[in-house]
Amino acid sequence: MVPNNNSQEKELSISIDSGSSLNNSIGLNNNNNNNVKEKEIVSIYDIIDKNKGFLVALGYGVTSVSITFFNKAVLNYYGFNYSNALTLGQMVFSLFFLHFLKLFKYINYPDLDYNLCKKLFSLSTLFILMVVSGLAALAKTNVPLFSALRRLSTLIVIAGEKVLLGKVTPANEIQSVVLMVVGAMIAGWGDVTFDFVGSLYILFNCFVTAGYLIYIAKKSQETGLNTFGLMFYCNILSLPATILLTLLTEGKGLLTFEGYSNLGFQFCFLMSSVQAFLLNYFIFLCSTYNSPLTTSITGQIKSVLQTVIGLFMFNDVVLSLLLIYGLLLSTAASFWYTFIKYSQTLNKQRSQNK
């Protein structure tokens, strides 16, 4: 549940009125100063209120880009080669923030329920596979190639919706997605640092991500849960398996890791864990305050920024003509895809206005 803007505005006016009354007992000059401050405060609030859609989209874009680089810094720059432990940290922080926001009534979702746990167990399995494989893939590939190859998940979603839901996707939309994938494959072919195992992780991640995206819509309808309810159950149900997986595969390494006292590592790990929740929160707000088209365009812009920054940030990319051509082709195709979705939105609006 998003906080009520009207109630916030009332609280603001009450606090201002209280201050004005207090200043009346002190003197007229102070009261005049307070009125100026009141106008300043209200005007700032009005600016934020009028531009909340843009600010939410900006928050989504910035968080989506930055979490990739914080994850990459933790896993590679600081040599913390324990992606399962990082996943565990993100889950714990997400559960903490969900509980905190629910406690103060900013959001709402049902308490832990056995029947809901049974219904959402399969979704939570896809969730943990998606998160773990995504971080494992990022640890073994550079950011531009990681971003490009993950676009394959869109093609898998289209195929999955056709087989499972009977949904037919327009031909030009399929063509743009295929072109994205072709560009990603060319980029992979031209990447001299290409890691076969990392690419297998990405391929697996694309399949489980597609399954998660298709399945989450179905489970949302079945259970009636909102975004935060689904986040809570996916994280709480995945937590025991993630703890066990971390202990079995990374337990010894975690005991011998020497970088815990490094302030840079602590900051990046904390930001990675916090932003895992913030990303989901901004996606929810973006879908609330903006159209799906705005969210889609923001996603494409962040992918371009992610690719460009990733080329130079970690010194793990060796540029080649094939790599550059593939990335440009994949990026151009992603903008074509956005234009198609934009045209579909316009046509839908025109048909509704008739």
C-alpha positions as CSV (number, residue, x, y, z in Angstrom):
1,M,0.0,0.0,0.0
2,V,1.6,3.3,-1.1
3,P,1.4,6.1,1.5
4,N,-1.6,8.5,1.1
5,N,-0.3,11.8,-0.4
6,N,-3.3,13.7,1.0
7,S,-2.6,12.5,4.5
8,Q,1.0,13.5,4.2
9,E,-0.1,17.0,2.9
10,K,-2.5,17.3,5.9
11,E,0.3,16.4,8.3
12,L,2.5,19.0,6.7
13,S,0.0,21.7,7.0
14,I,-0.7,20.8,10.7
15,S,3.0,21.0,11.5
16,I,3.2,24.4,9.7
17,D,0.1,25.8,11.5
18,S,1.5,24.7,14.9
19,G,4.8,26.5,14.1
20,S,2.8,29.6,13.1
21,S,0.9,29.6,16.4
22,L,4.1,29.3,18.4
23,N,5.7,32.1,16.5
24,N,2.7,34.4,17.2
25,S,3.7,34.4,20.8
26,I,7.2,35.4,20.0
27,G,6.5,38.2,17.5
28,L,5.2,39.4,14.1
29,N,8.6,39.3,12.4
30,N,9.1,35.6,13.2
31,N,5.6,34.9,12.0
32,N,6.4,36.5,8.6
33,N,9.6,34.5,8.3
34,N,7.6,31.3,9.1
35,N,5.1,32.1,6.3
36,V,8.0,32.4,3.9
37,K,9.3,29.0,5.0
38,E,5.8,27.5,4.7
39,K,5.6,28.6,1.1
40,E,9.0,27.2,0.4
41,I,8.2,23.8,2.0
42,V,4.8,23.6,0.2
43,S,6.3,24.6,-3.1
44,I,9.0,21.9,-2.8
45,Y,6.4,19.3,-1.9
46,D,4.3,20.4,-4.9
47,I,7.2,20.0,-7.2
48,I,7.9,16.5,-6.0
49,D,4.2,15.6,-6.1
50,K,3.8,16.9,-9.7
51,N,6.9,15.0,-10.9
52,K,6.5,11.8,-8.9
53,G,6.1,9.7,-12.1
54,F,9.4,11.0,-13.5
55,L,11.2,10.6,-10.1
56,V,10.0,7.0,-9.7
57,A,11.1,6.1,-13.2
58,L,14.5,7.8,-12.5
59,G,14.8,5.8,-9.2
60,Y,14.0,2.6,-11.1
61,G,16.5,3.3,-13.8
62,V,19.3,4.3,-11.4
63,T,18.7,1.4,-9.1
64,S,18.5,-1.1,-11.9
65,V,21.9,0.1,-13.3
66,S,23.7,0.5,-10.0
67,I,22.8,-2.9,-8.5
68,T,24.5,-4.6,-11.4
69,F,27.7,-2.8,-10.8
70,F,27.6,-3.2,-7.0
71,N,27.1,-6.9,-7.5
72,K,30.0,-7.0,-10.0
73,A,32.2,-5.1,-7.6
74,V,31.5,-7.5,-4.7
75,L,32.0,-10.6,-6.7
76,N,35.0,-9.6,-8.8
77,Y,36.7,-6.4,-7.7
78,Y,36.8,-7.4,-4.1
79,G,37.2,-11.1,-4.9
80,F,34.2,-12.3,-2.9
81,N,33.5,-15.3,-5.1
82,Y,30.5,-16.4,-3.1
83,S,27.4,-15.6,-5.1
84,N,25.1,-17.7,-2.9
85,A,26.2,-15.8,0.2
86,L,25.4,-12.6,-1.7
87,T,22.0,-14.0,-2.6
88,L,21.4,-14.8,1.1
89,G,22.3,-11.3,2.1
90,Q,19.9,-9.8,-0.4
91,M,17.1,-12.1,0.8
92,V,17.6,-11.2,4.5
93,F,17.6,-7.4,3.8
94,S,14.5,-7.8,1.6
95,L,12.6,-9.5,4.4
96,F,13.8,-6.9,6.9
97,F,12.5,-4.0,4.7
98,L,9.3,-5.8,4.0
99,H,8.6,-6.3,7.7
100,F,9.6,-2.7,8.5
101,L,7.3,-1.2,5.9
102,K,4.5,-3.4,6.9
103,L,5.0,-2.5,10.5
104,F,4.6,1.2,9.8
105,K,1.7,0.5,7.4
106,Y,3.3,1.7,4.2
107,I,2.6,-1.6,2.6
108,N,0.4,-4.6,3.4
109,Y,0.5,-8.3,2.7
110,P,-0.9,-11.4,4.5
111,D,1.1,-13.0,7.3
112,L,2.7,-16.4,6.8
113,D,0.0,-18.9,5.8
114,Y,0.5,-22.6,5.2
115,N,-1.9,-22.8,2.3
116,L,-0.2,-19.9,0.5
117,C,3.1,-21.5,1.1
118,K,2.0,-24.6,-0.7
119,K,0.6,-22.6,-3.6
120,L,3.8,-20.5,-4.0
121,F,6.4,-23.2,-3.3
122,S,7.0,-23.8,-7.1
123,L,7.3,-20.1,-7.7
124,S,9.8,-19.7,-4.9
125,T,11.9,-22.5,-6.5
126,L,12.0,-20.5,-9.8
127,F,12.8,-17.4,-7.8
128,I,15.9,-18.8,-6.1
129,L,17.1,-20.4,-9.3
130,M,16.8,-17.1,-11.1
131,V,18.6,-15.1,-8.4
132,V,21.4,-17.6,-7.8
133,S,22.1,-18.3,-11.5
134,G,22.0,-14.6,-12.3
135,L,24.7,-13.7,-9.8
136,A,26.8,-16.7,-10.8
137,A,26.6,-15.6,-14.4
138,L,27.6,-12.0,-13.6
139,A,30.6,-13.3,-11.7
140,K,31.9,-15.1,-14.8
141,T,31.0,-12.6,-17.6
142,N,31.6,-9.0,-18.3
143,V,28.6,-6.6,-17.8
144,P,28.0,-5.7,-21.5
145,L,27.8,-9.4,-22.6
146,F,25.7,-10.2,-19.5
147,S,23.2,-7.5,-20.4
148,A,23.1,-8.5,-24.1
149,L,22.7,-12.3,-23.6
150,R,20.0,-11.9,-20.9
151,R,17.7,-10.4,-23.6
152,L,17.2,-14.0,-24.8
153,S,14.8,-14.3,-21.9
154,T,12.3,-12.1,-23.8
155,L,12.3,-14.5,-26.7
156,I,11.7,-17.4,-24.3
157,V,8.8,-15.6,-22.6
158,I,7.2,-15.1,-26.0
159,A,7.5,-18.9,-26.8
160,G,6.4,-19.8,-23.3
161,E,3.3,-17.6,-23.5
162,K,2.4,-19.2,-26.8
163,V,2.7,-22.7,-25.5
164,L,1.3,-22.3,-22.0
165,L,-1.1,-19.4,-22.3
166,G,-2.0,-19.5,-26.0
167,K,-1.0,-15.8,-26.4
168,V,-0.1,-14.8,-29.9
169,T,2.7,-12.2,-30.3
170,P,2.8,-9.8,-33.3
171,A,5.3,-10.8,-36.0
172,N,7.2,-7.5,-35.9
173,E,7.6,-7.8,-32.1
174,I,9.1,-11.3,-32.6
175,Q,11.4,-10.0,-35.3
176,S,12.8,-7.3,-33.1
177,V,13.4,-9.8,-30.2
178,V,15.1,-12.2,-32.6
179,L,17.4,-9.4,-33.8
180,M,18.3,-8.6,-30.1
181,V,19.3,-12.3,-29.7
182,V,21.3,-12.3,-32.9
183,G,23.2,-9.2,-31.8
184,A,23.9,-10.8,-28.5
185,M,25.2,-14.0,-30.2
186,I,27.5,-11.9,-32.4
187,A,28.8,-10.0,-29.4
188,G,29.5,-13.3,-27.6
189,W,31.3,-14.6,-30.7
190,G,33.5,-11.4,-30.8
191,D,34.2,-11.4,-27.0
192,V,37.7,-12.8,-26.6
193,T,37.1,-13.1,-22.8
194,F,34.1,-15.4,-23.5
195,D,33.5,-17.8,-20.7
196,F,31.6,-20.9,-21.7
197,V,30.5,-21.8,-18.1
198,G,29.3,-18.2,-17.6
199,S,27.3,-18.3,-20.8
200,L,25.6,-21.6,-19.7
201,Y,24.7,-19.8,-16.4
202,I,23.2,-17.0,-18.4
203,L,21.3,-19.4,-20.7
204,F,19.9,-21.2,-17.7
205,N,19.1,-17.9,-16.0
206,C,17.1,-16.8,-19.1
207,F,15.0,-19.9,-19.0
208,V,14.2,-19.7,-15.3
209,T,13.6,-15.9,-15.5
210,A,11.1,-16.5,-18.4
211,G,9.4,-19.2,-16.3
212,Y,9.2,-17.0,-13.3
213,L,7.8,-14.0,-15.3
214,I,5.1,-16.3,-16.9
215,Y,4.3,-18.1,-13.7
216,I,4.2,-15.1,-11.4
217,A,1.2,-13.6,-13.2
218,K,-0.7,-16.9,-12.8
219,K,0.1,-17.2,-9.1
220,S,-0.8,-13.6,-8.5
221,Q,-4.3,-14.2,-9.8
222,E,-4.6,-17.5,-7.9
223,T,-3.6,-16.1,-4.5
224,G,-4.7,-12.5,-4.8
225,L,-1.3,-11.3,-3.5
226,N,0.2,-8.0,-4.5
227,T,3.8,-7.5,-5.4
228,F,5.0,-7.3,-1.8
229,G,3.1,-10.4,-0.8
230,L,4.8,-12.3,-3.6
231,M,8.2,-10.9,-2.6
232,F,7.7,-11.9,1.0
233,Y,6.7,-15.5,0.2
234,C,9.3,-16.0,-2.5
235,N,12.0,-14.8,-0.1
236,I,10.8,-16.6,3.0
237,L,10.3,-19.9,1.2
238,S,13.7,-19.6,-0.5
239,L,15.6,-18.8,2.7
240,P,16.2,-22.3,4.1
241,A,17.4,-23.7,0.8
242,T,19.7,-20.7,0.2
243,I,21.2,-21.1,3.7
244,L,21.9,-24.8,3.1
245,L,23.3,-24.2,-0.4
246,T,25.6,-21.4,0.9
247,L,26.9,-23.6,3.8
248,L,27.5,-26.6,1.5
249,T,29.1,-24.8,-1.4
250,E,30.8,-21.7,0.1
251,G,31.0,-22.4,3.9
252,K,34.8,-22.9,4.0
253,G,35.6,-20.0,1.7
254,L,33.4,-17.6,3.8
255,L,35.5,-18.5,6.9
256,T,38.8,-17.8,5.2
257,F,37.8,-14.6,3.2
258,E,40.1,-11.8,4.3
259,G,38.2,-8.8,3.0
260,Y,35.4,-8.4,5.6
261,S,37.2,-5.5,7.3
262,N,37.5,-3.6,4.0
263,L,35.2,-0.6,4.2
264,G,34.7,-0.5,0.4
265,F,33.6,-4.2,0.4
266,Q,31.3,-3.5,3.3
267,F,29.7,-0.6,1.5
268,C,29.3,-2.5,-1.8
269,F,27.8,-5.6,-0.1
270,L,25.4,-3.4,1.9
271,M,24.3,-1.4,-1.2
272,S,23.9,-4.6,-3.2
273,S,21.7,-6.1,-0.5
274,V,19.6,-3.0,0.0
275,Q,19.1,-2.3,-3.7
276,A,17.9,-5.8,-4.4
277,F,14.8,-4.8,-2.4
278,L,14.7,-1.2,-3.7
279,L,14.7,-2.5,-7.3
280,N,11.5,-4.5,-6.7
281,Y,10.0,-1.6,-4.8
282,F,10.7,0.9,-7.6
283,I,9.3,-1.6,-10.2
284,F,6.1,-1.6,-8.2
285,L,6.0,2.2,-7.9
286,C,6.8,2.6,-11.6
287,S,3.9,0.3,-12.6
288,T,1.6,2.3,-10.2
289,Y,2.5,5.8,-11.2
290,N,3.6,5.3,-14.9
291,S,2.4,3.3,-17.9
292,P,4.0,0.0,-18.9
293,L,5.5,1.9,-21.8
294,T,7.4,4.2,-19.5
295,T,8.7,1.3,-17.5
296,S,9.7,-0.4,-20.8
297,I,11.5,2.6,-22.1
298,T,13.3,3.2,-18.8
299,G,14.4,-0.5,-18.9
300,Q,15.9,0.0,-22.4
301,I,17.7,3.2,-21.5
302,K,19.2,1.6,-18.4
303,S,20.4,-1.4,-20.5
304,V,22.2,1.0,-22.9
305,L,23.8,2.8,-19.9
306,Q,24.7,-0.5,-18.3
307,T,26.4,-1.6,-21.5
308,V,28.4,1.6,-22.1
309,I,29.5,2.0,-18.5
310,G,30.4,-1.8,-18.3
311,L,32.7,-1.5,-21.3
312,F,35.1,0.6,-19.3
313,M,34.5,0.2,-15.6
314,F,36.0,-3.1,-14.6
315,N,38.8,-3.5,-17.3
316,D,37.5,-7.0,-18.1
317,V,36.3,-6.2,-21.7
318,V,38.6,-6.5,-24.7
319,L,37.0,-4.5,-27.6
320,S,36.7,-6.1,-31.0
321,L,34.7,-5.2,-34.1
322,L,32.4,-8.1,-33.7
323,L,31.7,-7.3,-30.1
324,I,30.9,-3.7,-30.8
325,Y,28.8,-4.6,-33.8
326,G,26.9,-7.2,-31.9
327,L,26.2,-4.8,-28.9
328,L,25.0,-2.0,-31.3
329,L,22.7,-4.4,-33.2
330,S,21.2,-5.8,-30.0
331,T,20.8,-2.3,-28.6
332,A,19.2,-1.0,-31.8
333,A,16.8,-3.9,-31.8
334,S,15.8,-3.2,-28.2
335,F,14.8,0.3,-29.2
336,W,12.9,-1.1,-32.2
337,Y,11.0,-3.3,-29.7
338,T,10.2,-0.3,-27.5
339,F,8.9,1.6,-30.6
340,I,6.6,-1.3,-31.5
341,K,5.2,-1.4,-27.9
342,Y,4.7,2.4,-28.1
343,S,2.8,2.0,-31.4
344,Q,0.7,-0.7,-29.9
345,T,-0.2,1.6,-26.9
346,L,-1.1,4.5,-29.2
347,N,-3.4,2.2,-31.4
348,K,-5.0,0.9,-28.2
349,Q,-5.7,4.4,-26.9
350,R,-7.2,5.5,-30.3
351,S,-9.5,2.5,-30.4
352,Q,-10.7,3.2,-26.9
353,N,-11.4,6.8,-27.8
354,K,-13.6,5.9,-30.7
